[in-house]
């Protein structure tokens, strides 16, 4: 099969298309003919060898942890009824997604409804579950004004539509005119360009004095996050789920202490790790959030936009993601365009 392999940590160009043996499912596992593979900022950080607290993979490795496709093989102990089923799965911290075939445990599978294409589904199993967790923590309602920073990204684009569905007014920020137009189409009002000086004044003018920002959801960190926090009303909620604007080493991230200085009285939370699953409960809260994200998609609440690349262009996909030149979820297509 064809797969993208990484032999040395470094720039996107280190990702190479190679022929490798097909993986075979072991006991309790299935083989998946991959139609779509999700690309995450964490993938890019792991590729570069600077993934903060995440363990680096042994090299050579096939990156990627989110796949959607069709089950084409089952290991011992797996019912044959899975054969031919369209599924999506998060592989955990086990790589192997950037390939024509992948293997994972059967308990990681979610069967796809007929009307959900694989490229949209793969945007939900990792990115979508994070967005679902943020929604639980933010709990937006009709009395809220929610500011979503980086609203054209994978998580941000989901939050815009979901917050509006819950009756909140949504302010969306993005970098550049094309992304701002997309965010406006998603339902943000106003949608503003955070690269333009004075963008916070534009937001204040649009909202007027009777509709302050009560929730800030941001995965950027750095100065843009500080500016967004400056709009937050006293006692508002701040949900931080990343630091895309500053790299994946955590420098420049806005934590609760800094949030308190910028927005006194704010309820600030890191939406990572156990904090994301804390309000979920149950024996497998991560899977619960995955199921919730897929349900929200089926209900039309989550409408994940995607930017897709052929598998062979994985290096270009990484470069575009790191250069903030993509919108929605970035997806690799090992087998050509997905029929939507």
C-alpha positions as CSV (number, residue, x, y, z in Angstrom):
1,X,0.0,0.0,0.0
2,X,1.0,3.7,-0.3
3,X,1.7,5.5,2.9
4,X,3.3,8.7,4.1
5,X,6.4,8.0,6.2
6,X,8.6,10.2,8.4
7,X,12.2,9.2,8.8
8,X,13.6,12.3,10.5
9,X,11.9,15.0,12.6
10,X,11.9,18.3,10.8
11,X,10.1,20.4,8.1
12,X,7.0,19.2,6.1
13,X,9.3,18.1,3.3
14,X,10.4,15.2,5.5
15,X,7.0,13.5,4.8
16,X,7.5,11.0,2.0
17,X,5.1,8.9,0.0
18,X,6.4,5.2,0.1
19,X,5.2,1.7,-0.6
20,X,5.0,-0.3,2.7
21,X,3.5,-3.6,3.6
22,X,-0.3,-3.7,4.3
23,X,-1.0,-3.8,8.1
24,X,-2.9,-6.9,9.2
25,X,-5.4,-6.8,12.0
26,X,-4.6,-8.8,15.1
27,X,-7.0,-10.2,17.6
28,X,-9.8,-7.8,18.4
29,X,-8.8,-5.5,15.5
30,X,-10.1,-4.5,12.1
31,X,-8.4,-3.4,8.9
32,X,-9.8,-0.2,7.3
33,X,-9.5,0.9,3.7
34,X,-8.9,4.5,4.4
35,X,-10.9,7.1,2.4
36,X,-10.1,10.1,4.5
37,X,-7.3,10.8,7.1
38,X,-7.5,13.7,9.4
39,X,-4.6,16.1,9.8
40,X,-4.1,17.8,13.2
41,X,-1.8,20.5,14.4
42,X,-0.4,17.9,16.8
43,X,0.6,15.8,13.8
44,X,2.6,18.8,12.6
45,X,4.2,19.3,16.0
46,X,5.1,15.6,16.3
47,X,6.6,15.7,12.7
48,X,8.7,18.7,13.8
49,X,9.9,17.0,17.0
50,X,8.5,19.6,19.3
51,X,5.2,18.3,20.7
52,X,5.5,19.6,24.2
53,X,4.4,17.0,26.7
54,X,3.3,14.5,24.0
55,X,5.7,11.5,23.5
56,X,7.5,11.5,20.1
57,X,6.9,8.5,17.9
58,X,9.7,6.0,17.1
59,X,11.0,6.6,13.5
60,X,10.3,5.8,10.8
61,X,6.6,6.3,11.4
62,X,3.4,6.7,9.5
63,X,1.7,9.8,11.0
64,X,-2.0,10.4,11.5
65,X,-4.5,9.3,14.2
66,X,-7.9,9.9,12.6
67,X,-9.3,7.8,9.8
68,X,-12.6,7.1,8.0
69,X,-13.2,4.4,5.5
70,X,-14.5,0.8,5.0
71,X,-13.7,-2.2,7.1
72,X,-12.1,-4.7,4.7
73,X,-10.6,-7.2,7.2
74,X,-11.2,-8.5,10.7
75,X,-9.0,-10.2,13.2
76,X,-9.9,-13.1,15.4
77,X,-12.7,-12.4,17.8
78,X,-14.3,-9.7,15.7
79,X,-17.7,-10.4,14.2
80,X,-17.6,-10.6,10.4
81,X,-20.7,-8.3,10.3
82,X,-18.2,-5.5,10.4
83,X,-16.9,-6.3,7.0
84,X,-18.0,-3.7,4.5
85,X,-19.2,-1.2,7.1
86,X,-18.3,2.5,6.7
87,X,-16.6,3.6,9.8
88,X,-14.6,6.4,11.5
89,X,-12.1,5.9,14.3
90,X,-9.6,7.8,16.3
91,X,-6.4,5.7,16.6
92,X,-5.4,7.2,19.9
93,X,-1.7,7.9,20.2
94,X,-0.9,5.1,17.8
95,X,0.1,6.5,14.4
96,X,-0.8,5.0,11.0
97,X,-3.5,7.2,9.5
98,X,-1.7,8.7,6.5
99,X,-2.1,5.6,4.5
100,X,-4.3,3.6,2.2
101,X,-5.0,1.1,5.0
102,X,-5.0,1.3,8.8
103,X,-5.6,-1.0,11.7
104,X,-7.3,-0.3,14.9
105,X,-9.2,-2.0,17.8
106,X,-12.9,-2.7,17.0
107,X,-14.0,-0.9,20.1
108,X,-12.7,2.4,18.6
109,X,-15.1,2.2,15.6
110,X,-18.1,4.3,15.0
111,X,-20.4,3.2,12.1
112,X,-21.3,6.0,9.7
113,X,-24.8,6.9,8.6
114,X,-25.3,6.8,4.8
115,X,-25.5,10.6,4.4
116,X,-22.3,11.4,6.2
117,X,-19.2,11.4,3.9
118,X,-15.9,10.2,5.2
119,X,-14.1,13.5,4.9
120,X,-16.7,15.1,7.1
121,X,-16.8,12.2,9.5
122,X,-13.0,12.3,10.1
123,X,-13.4,15.9,11.1
124,X,-15.7,14.9,14.0
125,X,-13.9,12.0,15.7
126,X,-11.0,14.1,17.1
127,X,-11.7,17.8,16.3
128,X,-15.4,17.3,16.8
129,X,-15.1,15.6,20.1
130,X,-13.0,18.5,21.4
131,X,-15.7,21.0,20.1
132,X,-18.4,18.9,21.9
133,X,-16.5,19.1,25.1
134,X,-16.0,22.8,24.8
135,X,-19.7,23.2,24.3
136,X,-20.4,21.3,27.5
137,X,-18.1,23.5,29.4
138,X,-19.1,26.8,27.8
139,X,-22.8,26.0,28.0
140,X,-23.8,28.9,25.6
141,X,-27.4,30.1,25.7
142,X,-29.7,32.9,24.4
143,X,-28.4,35.4,26.9
144,X,-24.8,34.9,25.8
145,X,-22.5,36.6,23.3
146,X,-19.8,34.1,22.3
147,X,-16.6,35.2,20.7
148,X,-14.9,32.4,18.8
149,X,-11.3,33.2,17.9
150,X,-9.9,31.4,14.8
151,X,-13.5,30.8,13.8
152,X,-12.5,29.5,10.4
153,X,-10.5,26.6,11.9
154,X,-11.6,23.0,12.5
155,X,-12.8,23.6,16.1
156,X,-13.8,27.2,15.7
157,X,-16.1,26.6,12.7
158,X,-18.0,24.0,14.6
159,X,-18.4,26.2,17.6
160,X,-19.8,29.1,15.6
161,X,-22.8,27.0,14.3
162,X,-23.4,25.2,17.5
163,X,-23.4,28.4,19.7
164,X,-25.9,30.0,17.2
165,X,-28.0,26.8,17.4
166,X,-28.2,27.3,21.1
167,X,-29.5,30.8,20.7
168,X,-26.3,32.8,21.5
169,X,-25.1,35.7,19.4
170,X,-21.7,34.8,17.9
171,X,-18.7,37.0,17.2
172,X,-16.2,35.3,14.9
173,X,-12.6,36.3,14.3
174,X,-10.3,35.1,11.5
175,X,-7.2,36.1,9.7
176,X,-7.8,37.6,6.2
177,X,-10.8,38.6,4.1
178,X,-11.5,35.1,2.7
179,X,-11.7,33.5,6.1
180,X,-13.8,36.4,7.5
181,X,-16.3,35.9,4.7
182,X,-16.5,32.2,5.5
183,X,-17.0,32.9,9.2
184,X,-19.8,35.3,8.3
185,X,-21.4,32.6,6.1
186,X,-21.3,30.3,9.1
187,X,-23.5,32.7,11.0
188,X,-21.1,34.9,13.0
189,X,-22.3,38.5,13.4
190,X,-20.0,40.4,13.4
191,X,-17.2,38.5,11.7
192,X,-13.9,40.5,11.9
193,X,-10.3,40.2,10.8
194,X,-8.0,40.0,13.8
195,X,-5.0,41.0,11.7
196,X,-6.5,44.5,11.2
197,X,-5.5,46.9,14.0
198,X,-8.4,48.0,16.1
199,X,-10.5,45.0,15.4
200,X,-11.7,44.9,19.1
201,X,-13.1,48.4,18.6
202,X,-15.1,47.1,15.6
203,X,-16.5,44.4,17.8
204,X,-17.5,46.8,20.5
205,X,-19.2,49.1,18.0
206,X,-21.1,46.2,16.4
207,X,-22.3,44.9,19.8
208,X,-23.2,48.2,21.3
209,X,-23.3,48.6,25.1
210,X,-26.2,46.2,25.8
211,X,-24.6,43.0,24.5
212,X,-21.2,42.3,26.1
213,X,-19.1,39.3,25.3
214,X,-19.8,36.6,27.9
215,X,-17.9,33.7,26.5
216,X,-14.5,33.6,24.7
217,X,-13.4,30.4,23.0
218,X,-9.9,30.5,21.7
219,X,-7.3,28.1,20.5
220,X,-4.7,30.8,19.4
221,X,-2.9,32.0,22.5
222,X,-0.6,35.1,22.2
223,X,-1.7,38.6,21.6
224,X,-4.9,37.9,19.7
225,X,-6.1,35.8,22.7
226,X,-5.3,38.7,25.0
227,X,-7.2,41.2,22.8
228,X,-10.2,38.8,22.8
229,X,-10.1,38.5,26.5
230,X,-10.1,42.3,26.8
231,X,-13.7,42.1,25.4
232,X,-14.9,39.7,28.0
233,X,-17.5,41.0,30.5
234,X,-16.8,40.6,34.2
235,X,-17.6,37.0,35.3
236,X,-17.5,35.8,31.7
237,X,-16.2,32.4,30.7
238,X,-12.9,31.8,28.9
239,X,-12.2,28.5,27.3
240,X,-8.7,28.0,26.0
241,X,-8.1,24.8,23.9
242,X,-4.8,25.5,22.1
243,X,-2.1,28.0,21.1
244,X,-2.0,27.7,17.3
245,X,-0.6,31.3,16.9
246,X,2.5,30.6,19.0
247,X,3.6,27.0,18.2
248,X,2.9,23.7,20.0
249,X,5.3,24.1,22.8
250,X,2.8,25.9,25.0
251,X,4.7,29.3,25.0
252,X,2.2,32.1,24.5
253,X,-0.8,30.1,25.7
254,X,-3.2,32.1,27.9
255,X,-3.8,30.3,31.2
256,X,-6.2,31.1,34.1
257,X,-3.8,33.4,35.9
258,X,-3.1,35.6,32.9
259,X,-6.8,35.5,32.0
260,X,-7.6,36.9,35.5
261,X,-5.2,39.8,34.9
262,X,-6.6,40.6,31.5
263,X,-10.3,40.0,32.3
264,X,-10.7,40.3,36.1
265,X,-13.4,37.9,37.4
266,X,-13.3,35.7,34.4
267,X,-13.9,32.0,34.8
268,X,-11.0,30.6,32.8
269,X,-10.3,27.0,32.0
270,X,-7.9,25.0,29.9
271,X,-10.0,22.6,27.8
272,X,-7.4,19.9,27.5
273,X,-6.9,16.4,28.8
274,X,-9.1,15.5,31.8
275,X,-10.6,19.0,31.9
276,X,-12.4,18.2,28.6
277,X,-13.9,15.0,29.8
278,X,-14.5,16.0,33.4
279,X,-18.2,17.0,32.9
280,X,-18.9,13.9,30.8
281,X,-18.5,11.0,33.3
282,X,-19.0,7.4,32.5
283,X,-16.4,4.7,31.8
284,X,-15.3,6.1,28.5
285,X,-15.9,9.8,28.3
286,X,-13.8,10.3,25.2
287,X,-16.0,7.9,23.3
288,X,-19.1,9.6,24.6
289,X,-17.8,12.9,23.2
290,X,-17.1,11.2,19.8
291,X,-20.6,9.9,19.7
292,X,-22.0,13.3,20.7
293,X,-20.1,15.0,17.9
294,X,-21.4,12.5,15.3
295,X,-24.9,13.0,16.7
296,X,-24.6,16.8,16.4
297,X,-23.5,16.3,12.8
298,X,-26.5,14.1,12.1
299,X,-28.8,16.8,13.6
300,X,-27.2,19.5,11.4
301,X,-25.7,21.3,14.4
302,X,-22.1,20.5,13.4
303,X,-21.4,21.2,9.8
304,X,-17.6,20.6,9.4
305,X,-16.0,22.4,6.5
306,X,-12.9,20.7,5.2
307,X,-9.8,21.5,3.2
308,X,-8.6,18.4,1.4
309,X,-5.4,17.3,-0.2
310,X,-4.4,14.1,-2.0
311,X,-2.3,11.7,0.2
312,X,0.7,12.4,-2.0
313,X,0.5,16.1,-0.9
314,X,0.8,15.5,2.8
315,X,3.8,17.8,3.0
316,X,1.8,20.6,1.4
317,X,-1.1,20.0,3.7
318,X,1.2,20.3,6.7
319,X,2.8,23.5,5.4
320,X,-0.6,25.0,4.7
321,X,-1.9,24.1,8.1
322,X,1.1,25.6,9.9
323,X,1.0,28.7,7.7
324,X,-2.7,29.2,8.6
325,X,-3.7,28.9,5.0
326,X,-6.5,26.4,5.5
327,X,-10.1,26.5,6.7
328,X,-12.0,23.9,8.6
329,X,-10.5,20.5,9.1
330,X,-7.5,19.5,7.0
331,X,-8.0,16.1,5.4
332,X,-5.9,13.7,3.3
333,X,-7.6,11.6,0.6
334,X,-5.7,8.4,-0.2
335,X,-8.2,7.2,-2.8
336,X,-9.3,10.4,-4.5
337,X,-12.2,12.9,-4.0
338,X,-15.0,11.9,-1.6
339,X,-18.5,11.9,-3.0
340,X,-20.6,14.2,-0.8
